[in-house]
Amino acid sequence: MADFLWNYLLTGLTQPLIFIVLLGLYILQRRQMHLLKSGLSWLRIIIMLVLFFYFVYNYASEIPEALRRTSIVGMFCLNLIMVYTLLLDRREEKYRQALAAYSQDLTSRPLLDEVWRLGKKFIYFRYIFEALASGYSPGNFLQGVISRQIPTDIKHVLMERGIATEVVATQTLINFLNARLKESESLPPELKEVLAPVIQQLGDHAWIKEQIDAFLQMALKDPEKLYHSAWSEAPTRSDA
């Protein structure tokens, strides 16, 4: 296997050919994609192109064999980055398409589920290396990115439709409680009838609604402001 790599794949002729094919696929793919911002992506490709020409120039120069192999390895690494870029752009395009479809029908639960499914795939693929190098739990790192990025993108979709609201707000809490109340089998029907209007009242008073919205946003964006009050303001227990 090692001999095959060095003699056929990792050569000064094969790697430039692979790069040209990948570059052509990238240009073709970008022409077919209309929802991605191309500025930084093209800048990255230009930098890779300059580096690749540098490695090709070194390989063609009269340098020691060890340095020639280093140039081939450099070209191979750039080709791997190009493959990763192609796959990443494809995942992001599918995610943006799902957001665009959801923007046309904000009442569709399947479209919203598709946004979250494709958004998670894109974020996993986009931030996997940052997660591994973060020194933190990769799963928690990625979940943190998901919990911030996807709601933010959904909020932008809502704003484009003229809906100025947070993704997680008082009405979200009311809908959640109503759904749980309806599904609960442990509560008697009489108690459900009592609790239903109580839950609905959470959104009836403007001041209460405002405070709930503030709490939910703080829990999402600045949870450190809530941790201390969770125990410092609790009633103290007497030893007596």
C-alpha positions in Angstrom: 0.0 0.0 0.0 2.8 2.4 0.9 4.6 1.6 -2.4 1.4 2.2 -4.3 1.0 5.6 -2.7 4.5 6.7 -3.3 4.8 5.3 -6.8 1.4 6.1 -8.3 -0.7 8.5 -6.1 2.0 10.6 -4.4 3.8 11.7 -7.5 4.6 15.1 -9.0 2.4 14.3 -11.9 -0.6 12.7 -10.2 -1.2 15.4 -7.6 -1.4 18.3 -10.0 -3.8 16.4 -12.1 -6.0 15.6 -9.1 -5.9 19.3 -8.0 -7.0 20.4 -11.5 -9.9 18.0 -11.5 -10.9 19.1 -8.0 -10.6 22.7 -8.9 -12.8 22.2 -11.9 -15.4 20.4 -9.8 -15.3 23.3 -7.3 -15.9 25.9 -10.0 -18.8 23.8 -11.5 -20.3 23.3 -8.0 -20.1 27.0 -7.1 -21.8 28.0 -10.4 -24.7 25.7 -9.5 -25.0 27.1 -6.0 -26.9 30.3 -5.5 -27.4 30.5 -1.7 -23.7 30.6 -0.6 -21.6 33.7 0.0 -18.6 33.2 -2.2 -16.2 35.9 -1.0 -14.2 34.1 1.7 -14.5 30.8 -0.1 -12.9 32.1 -3.2 -10.2 33.8 -1.2 -9.4 30.4 0.5 -9.2 28.7 -3.0 -6.9 31.5 -4.3 -4.6 30.9 -1.3 -4.6 27.2 -1.9 -3.8 27.8 -5.5 -0.8 29.9 -4.7 0.5 27.3 -2.2 0.0 24.5 -4.7 2.0 26.4 -7.4 4.7 26.9 -4.8 4.9 23.2 -4.1 4.9 22.4 -7.8 7.7 24.9 -8.4 9.7 23.4 -5.5 9.2 19.9 -6.9 10.4 21.0 -10.4 13.4 22.7 -9.0 16.8 21.1 -8.4 16.3 20.4 -4.7 17.2 17.3 -2.6 14.9 14.3 -2.9 13.6 14.7 0.7 12.4 18.2 -0.1 10.8 17.0 -3.3 8.8 14.4 -1.3 7.8 17.2 1.1 6.4 19.2 -1.8 4.4 16.1 -2.9 3.0 15.7 0.6 2.1 19.4 0.7 0.2 19.0 -2.6 -1.5 15.9 -1.2 -2.6 17.8 1.9 -4.0 20.6 -0.3 -6.0 18.1 -2.3 -7.5 16.7 0.9 -8.4 20.2 1.9 -10.0 20.8 -1.5 -12.1 17.6 -1.1 -13.2 18.7 2.4 -14.2 22.1 0.9 -16.3 20.5 -1.8 -18.1 18.4 0.8 -18.5 21.3 3.2 -20.0 23.6 0.5 -22.4 20.8 -0.5 -23.7 20.4 3.0 -24.0 24.1 3.6 -26.0 24.5 0.3 -28.5 21.9 1.3 -28.9 23.6 4.7 -29.5 27.0 3.1 -32.0 25.4 0.7 -33.9 24.0 3.7 -33.9 27.4 5.3 -35.2 28.9 2.1 -37.9 26.3 1.8 -39.0 26.9 5.4 -39.2 30.6 4.8 -41.9 29.9 2.2 -44.1 27.9 4.7 -43.4 28.9 8.3 -46.2 26.6 9.5 -44.7 23.4 8.2 -43.2 21.3 11.0 -41.5 18.8 8.5 -39.7 21.7 6.9 -38.5 23.0 10.2 -37.3 19.5 11.2 -35.4 19.3 7.9 -33.7 22.6 8.8 -32.5 21.2 12.1 -31.4 17.9 10.6 -29.4 19.4 7.8 -28.1 22.2 10.0 -26.7 19.7 12.5 -25.0 17.8 9.7 -23.4 21.0 8.3 -22.3 22.2 11.8 -20.8 18.8 12.7 -18.8 18.8 9.4 -17.9 22.4 9.7 -16.7 22.5 13.3 -15.4 19.0 13.9 -11.7 20.0 13.8 -12.3 23.0 16.1 -14.2 20.7 18.5 -11.4 18.1 18.6 -8.8 20.9 19.2 -10.8 22.8 21.7 -9.6 20.8 24.8 -13.3 20.5 25.6 -15.8 17.7 25.1 -16.3 17.6 21.3 -19.9 16.7 21.7 -20.7 19.5 24.1 -18.7 21.9 21.9 -20.7 21.0 18.8 -24.0 21.1 20.7 -23.1 24.6 21.9 -22.6 25.7 18.3 -25.8 24.1 17.2 -27.9 25.7 20.0 -26.6 29.2 18.9 -26.2 28.9 15.1 -29.4 27.3 14.0 -31.8 29.4 16.1 -30.0 32.5 14.8 -30.4 31.4 11.2 -34.1 30.7 11.8 -34.5 34.1 13.4 -33.0 35.7 10.3 -35.5 33.8 8.2 -38.3 35.1 10.3 -37.0 38.7 10.1 -36.9 38.4 6.3 -40.6 37.6 6.4 -41.3 40.6 8.6 -41.6 38.6 11.9 -39.6 40.2 14.6 -39.4 37.5 17.3 -37.0 35.3 19.2 -37.0 31.6 18.3 -37.4 30.7 21.9 -39.9 33.0 23.5 -43.0 33.0 25.8 -45.2 31.5 23.1 -42.7 28.7 22.7 -43.0 27.9 26.4 -46.8 28.1 26.3 -47.0 25.8 23.3 -44.7 23.3 25.0 -46.7 23.3 28.3 -50.0 22.9 26.4 -48.6 20.0 24.5 -47.2 18.3 27.6 -50.5 19.0 29.4 -52.5 17.4 26.6 -50.1 14.3 26.5 -50.0 13.8 30.2 -51.8 10.7 31.4 -51.0 11.2 35.1 -53.2 14.3 35.6 -57.0 14.0 35.9 -59.1 15.8 33.4 -60.5 18.2 36.0 -56.9 19.4 36.8 -56.1 19.8 33.2 -59.1 22.1 32.8 -57.8 24.2 35.7 -54.2 24.3 34.4 -55.0 25.1 30.8 -56.2 28.7 31.4 -53.3 29.2 33.9 -50.8 28.4 31.2 -52.5 30.6 28.7 -52.3 33.5 31.1 -48.5 33.5 30.9 -48.8 35.3 27.6 -51.8 37.5 28.4 -50.0 40.1 30.6 -47.3 42.2 28.7 -45.1 42.5 31.7 -45.0 38.8 32.6 -44.4 38.0 28.9 -41.5 40.4 28.7 -39.9 38.9 31.8 -40.3 35.4 30.6 -38.8 36.4 27.2 -35.8 38.0 29.1 -35.3 34.9 31.2 -35.3 32.6 28.2 -32.9 34.7 26.3 -30.6 35.0 29.3 -30.7 31.2 29.8 -29.6 30.8 26.2 -27.1 33.6 25.8 -25.9 34.5 29.3 -26.6 31.5 31.6 -23.9 32.6 34.0 -26.1 35.4 35.2 -28.7 32.8 36.4 -26.5 30.3 38.1 -25.7 32.2 41.3 -29.3 33.2 42.0 -30.3 29.5 41.7 -28.9 28.8 45.2 -28.1 32.2 46.7 -31.7 33.3 46.7 -33.1 29.9 47.9 -34.4 29.7 51.5 -31.8 28.7 53.9 -32.3 25.5 55.8 -32.2 25.7 59.6 -30.1 23.1 61.5 -32.7 23.2 64.3 
